[in-house]
Amino acid sequence: MRRLKVWIVTPELHRQGGTERCLAEQVERWRTRFDVRLYTMWVEGVDLAGVAVRRIPRLPGPHLLRYLWWFATNTLVRAWDVWSQGRPDVVHSPGVNCPDATAMSVHIVFGKYWDRVRAGITIDPFSFRRAVRTAHRIMYLSLLRTLERFIYSGPATIWGISRKDARMLETRFGRPSGSVQTIPHGVDVRQFSPGARLQRRSEARATLGVNGSRVLLLISNDVRNKGADTAIRALSLLPDDVMLAVAGRVDASLVRTWALESGGADRVGLWAHTPDVLNYYAAADVLLAPSREDAFHLPALEALACGLPAVVSAKAGISELVEDGSHALVLRDPEDPTECAHLVRRILESPALAEGLARQGRALAEQYSWDANAEKTAAVIEREATTPRVLVLAPHAWGTGGIERATRTMLKALADLYGPERVGLLSVWGGRDPLSCRVLWRGPVAAGATRVPPWIKLRFTFAALVAARRWRRRLVIIAYHPHLAPVAWACRVLSGAPYIVWSHGREVWEPLLPQVRWSLRLADVVAAPSQFTASALQRISGVGDDRFAVVPHAVPPEIDFPLSSRSLRPPKVLSVSRLMPEHAYKGIDTLVAAWPQVSRAVPEAELLVVGDGSDRVRLEHDTLRLGLDGRVRFCGRLDDGELAKAYAEAALFALPVRTTVGVGAGGEGFGLVFLEAAAAGLPVVAGNGGAIPEVVRDGETGLLVNPEAPDEVGAAIVRLLQNPDLAQRMGEAARRRALEEFSYDRFRQRLGELIEQVQRTS
């Protein structure tokens, strides 16, 4: 079996920082699983046997210029390698190192960091050097934040190292809730162990000159963020034999200033950065980590593995793993030196507590080995390399009609199949409710049936083209309406991805625009919810038999359909329809015309019409003219809960749809409302044309009638109302068929098979 080609892009690879240490441990384990190629400027202390390394020269100078050089150069070098050696399966980057990474671990979000520090950034006009340094810092962070917004909102799979950061990534970069995984750092439980720490303790304490002192250890490369000032102020509240050791690449002058201000300069030591940090853990009595903001804090996990009691900040990702008082003590407010000192004192003054923390902390660390971390991240990379991405082009994903509800069902099915982060939606008309996908573009909220203005068409098309180009790896495009087929074709030209066009009904029963017909013929698959619609479209478009797929709609999972309670009186007949002149084929006028006949036979019967639109006034006038006031009730639009209740309270469902094919076509290409009624256990009275006989079986799940004959419609309704046993048998058969043949699970399976077929043959 071919090993996946994984290209890793990182400026540095070593074990001297949390991010770099994490990647170093992963690479050493991935090289036996993947075909790894590394793009970097500096490597130290990492076993890269079997790894192809492409070194980018390091450019001296300020951070901004070095970063721009690194970002541009590694991108160009990899573009050359793609041209000469072929494309990799996955490009992995820890953070923002390139524009085209497809799998990314996020250890710091600079937008979040900027929110925290920007209030304290000021340019000193009286010091040219400080002003230049501050301006450089602002420009550097601004560039990183801009790239984050672009890259993290793109198609790449990303993961965070804490749940807090994962949720923040979702919120900041428009990713669905729960879609960003959390993979905490690991620890080498063989290198960092209680035995190794105790074995080194005497020598380490003597070498570091701390015999006779109780040592608090703080490890940091950023003393402000890691809360060294809080630790120093807490030190003044502790006994005189307690000292603080600040280790790492630190701003020594700043630490000394804080120590002088607190009056404890002689009790604060500066320990140089070392790759052999185990000596520091051996010499210490407590690890202190009062971080103001920390994605994880790897030294805390290493300390726990060594059996060193720890005080960790609630603002650090490590706090999500520990149980306060069991594995470590958690500092709720990293700005509060009194709380910090109190927690340290608890450990120093209670040997039993210290021993318990050491024992439980070690047990926790054993669950987070680097082997486990590398296995989880490798699984994410493999999933990225083998799982499709899907772009859905839809007219409206938030509306109340059948096509809109079917759109949401399809989006949910795709999200269940591939993950919501791999499903991108571009909708001509917009809405506000959350969907189970990534919304890449939405138009304005539509007010009823509205023609799409040219400026919306242009913006939608441009957004679709950009998305198709960015999402092009393992991409399938779905145009969920035939009129969007030309846009899908243009997306294929730009991305090379196959596309599927979904037809629904009457929009393909009449002559098509030339560009629509042409785009349908070039589609990889044209899907229809019924054989009737597929046959009509084939005659009109000329698409070959081998390009068609019939995929019936499913019972919408967004509505819970309880069984109808037919014992309710008066008997209610439910009808659901848009009340628009262009939807007059739905047959609400026929129902109104038939109702005097129903009322004479079943005086207590009531007709409930759910839906709204400009044709409602005419229909209400007809109701009054026929003397049906109080017997026919127009309920307007109902939300999903109210609609489910209406189905539950009805005795049967009626919608005598009229079907015409050709110019001025009308009718149901499937009839999702009939499926909803069936799921609620209602027998159906429906028109006998179009695709309806494929959904409603005459005499088994309902009665099919001539929709042009109000007398026949009325007679069918009366028959079911006067024969409750027949209605119940039909309702039970309808529900059974709906939940078996038209179940959501079956639809999802069919959709997955269709996506797989398109990818295999494209």
Secondary structure, 3 states (H helix, E strand, C coil): CCCCEEEEECCEECCCCHHHHHHHHHHHHHCCCCEEEEEECEECCCCCCCCEEEECCCCCCCHHHHHHHHHHHHHHHHHHHHHHHCCCCEEEEECCCCCCCCEEEECCCHHHHHHHHHHHCCCCCCCHHHHHHHHHHHHHHHHHHHHHHHHHCCCCEEEECCHHHHHHHHHHCCCCCCCCEECCCCECCCCCCHHHHHHHHHHHHHHHCCCCCEEEEEECCCCCCCCHHHHHHHHCCCCCCEEEEEECCCCHHHHHHHHHHHCCHHHEEEECCCCCCHHHHHHCCEEEECCCCECCCHHHHHHHHCCCCEEEECCEHHHHCCCECCCEEEECCCCCHHHHHHHHHHHHHCHHHHHHHHHHHHHHHCCCEHHHHHHHHHHHHHHHHHCCEEEEEEEECCCCCHHHHHHHHHHHHHHHHHCHHHEEEEEEEECCCCCCCEEEEECCECCCCCCCCHHHHHHHHHHHHHHHHHCCCCEEEEECCHHHHHHHHHHHHHHCCCEEEECCCHHHCCCCCHHHHHHHHHCCEEEECCHHHHHHHHHHHCCCHHHEEECCCCCCCCCCCCCCCCCCCCCEEEEECCCCHHHHHHCHHHHHHHHHHHHHHCCCCEEEEEECCCCHHHHHHHHHHCCCECCEEEEECCCHHHHHHHHHHCCEEEECCCCECCCCCECCCCCHHHHHHHHCCCCEEEECCCCHHHHCCECCCEEEECCCCHHHHHHHHHHHHHCHHHHHHHHHHHHHHHHHHCCHHHHHHHHHHHHHHHHHHC
